[in-house]
Amino acid sequence: MPDRILLLGDTHANLAWTRHAIKHAHDLGADLVLQLGDFGFWPRRSAGRGFLAGVEEALAEAALLVDANGHPLEEPAAPAAD
């Protein structure tokens, strides 16, 4: 069980801001970053994969874990054609 958790939300795939928040969590001695929603990426798109790779790198550097609860990891299905 983590002793200190940083709550994070509405990052909207902004890698610079997310990296800043992860570093801040590390500087505060947090054990876990809990992503509350609107992480803001689509993993099937190259920009989304790049965002995730950058987040994973920042987490590894800070020795932190992230829980992206509350945000779907899949793109919504395309609407049916008429």
C-alpha positions in Angstrom: 0.0 0.0 0.0 1.5 3.4 -1.0 2.1 5.9 1.7 1.8 9.0 -0.5 -0.3 9.4 -3.6 -0.3 12.2 -6.1 -3.7 12.7 -7.8 -3.5 13.8 -11.4 -6.3 14.5 -13.9 -7.1 16.1 -17.2 -3.6 15.9 -18.7 -5.1 15.6 -22.2 -2.0 14.0 -23.6 0.2 17.0 -22.7 3.5 15.2 -22.2 5.4 18.2 -20.9 2.8 18.8 -18.2 2.5 15.1 -17.3 6.3 14.8 -17.0 6.3 17.8 -14.7 3.6 16.3 -12.5 5.5 13.0 -12.3 8.7 14.8 -11.3 6.7 16.8 -8.7 5.3 13.6 -7.4 8.8 12.2 -7.0 10.1 15.3 -5.4 7.2 15.1 -2.8 8.1 11.5 -2.1 4.9 10.0 -3.7 4.8 6.3 -4.3 2.0 6.3 -6.8 0.4 8.7 -9.3 -3.3 8.1 -9.6 -4.6 9.4 -12.9 -8.2 10.4 -12.3 -9.4 10.9 -15.9 -8.9 12.5 -19.3 -5.4 11.1 -19.7 -6.2 12.0 -23.3 -4.5 9.7 -25.7 -5.5 7.0 -28.3 -3.0 4.1 -28.2 -3.7 3.2 -31.9 -2.4 6.6 -33.1 1.3 7.4 -33.3 0.9 10.5 -31.1 -0.8 8.5 -28.5 1.9 5.8 -28.5 4.5 8.6 -28.3 2.7 10.1 -25.3 2.6 6.8 -23.5 6.3 6.1 -24.2 7.2 9.5 -22.8 5.1 8.9 -19.7 6.6 5.4 -19.2 10.1 6.9 -19.5 9.3 9.7 -16.9 7.8 7.1 -14.5 10.9 4.9 -14.8 13.2 7.8 -14.1 11.1 8.7 -11.0 10.6 5.0 -10.0 6.9 5.6 -9.8 3.8 3.7 -10.8 0.7 5.3 -12.5 -2.9 4.1 -12.3 -4.9 5.4 -15.3 -8.2 4.4 -13.8 -11.3 6.0 -15.3 -10.0 6.4 -18.9 -10.7 3.9 -21.6 -7.6 2.5 -23.3 -9.4 1.9 -26.5 -10.7 4.4 -29.1 -14.5 4.6 -29.2 -16.1 2.5 -32.0 -16.8 4.4 -35.2 -20.4 5.3 -35.7 -22.3 2.9 -37.9 -22.6 4.0 -41.5 -26.1 4.9 -42.7 
